[in-house]
């Protein structure tokens, strides 16, 4: 059982997650990335959980095919249950497996497992590739669902038109079936004319609305969603249309005990350094979703994660700079023309921080400093900017560009791709932050999630800060598991 909040197998990494609710628990199949330069292929492995706070690694689930099989790589798909039988649909790919004179293809493949059996049986006769007019090498991520119990099954598959502007050819295709074995092509399900590819699609009903979720890497690396009145749309853009930021990708969801959870992966960075490039695959992460009255999805920490941090830590908040007053509820700071900061002592590498920030009108910025230095001048910043209605992730010191004092990337207002929009909050921000090794995930007002990596600073305390304004920090608590 993983002791980490964000699970990762030993000597491997978590890629796209295929979530499935089965017998009152979540089965989180995922692409098991070995990062082996020899590229020996890829299989589905499995984590199981009932609370999204503790994960049991169950090993290989869907084995890859051999070197001469079309599914040397078992890529993303979906799992459904019908009449007591589990059906897995997945992407098969082998660069060396293709017909003479034809290019390699990504294929939709099918496997089944009877209740009580642990092994999947593959059905090669049900394999199919892209239809005419679509590229053979971009045909993947089958998602199977049934809009109504009496309806045919539908399968969404991502594809790219064979012609057109290169970065605008991504589409989602629609197939239908009565038996989960033979599928008929229904045409294009969604074609927004704006993406290279539309990865990992899913459609589900939630609180009397339908949602289309997908991941894209054209305008940005993000998991997005659309809202509609039916399982086929029409799809509208909600006020906040992303699940998280750059560091939470390929998220797909499941419903368990009446709640909906989004499972994705937090990527690593090359060289395990803050300045490294984002890499494919990383650690498993889960957000709980709820629907707001206007249809926007809000994201919060799963309750199981919150309650798993049951050992409170004593803290000794020490004002560092600026004017601070200890109140009956916490600490208040005023910094009309400067910055006020305070900090605790060194904390362990895994903890949950909870607090509420009340800002005075006109306050420019405030927030917390993670792994803060003793003088609170260095660390990772979760900065709330009330005037801009956003949360950003930042760090000090930033990357140095030369030996001189001024040679730093000080013209970068925050770390690129780690900005999250906030709804107007009337001066109140409830903040939950999990720090777990090299991962930090923050939630604000049980609505907005922001995930990232924190490599370069491995120790430190927690700091509080206010810039150009005033704020009170209440309900301060820090706990470990």
Secondary structure, DSSP 4 states (H G I P E B T S, - for coil): ---SSS---TT-EEEEEEEEEETTEEEEEEEEE---TT---B-EEEEEESSSSS-EEEEEEE----TTSTTSEEEEEEEEEETTEEEEEEEEE-TT---TTS---EEEEEEEEETT--S-EE-GGG-B-PPTTEEEEEEEEEEEE-SSTTSPEEEEEEEEESSS-GGG-EEEEEEEESSSSS-EEEEEEE--S--S-EEEEEEEEETTEEEEEEEEESSSEEEEEEEESSTT---B--SS-BSS-TTSEEEEEEEETTEEEEEEEEEEEGGGSTTSPEEEEEEEEEEEEEE-TTS-EEEE--HHHHHH--EE-----EEEESEEEE-SSEEEEEEEEEEEEEE-----SEEEEEEEEEE-TT--EEEEEEEE-TTSSSEEEEEEETTTTEEEEEEES--B-SSSTT-B-TT--S-TT-EEE----TTEEEEEEEEETTEEEEEETTTEEEEEE--S----EEEEEEEEEEEEEEEEEEEE-
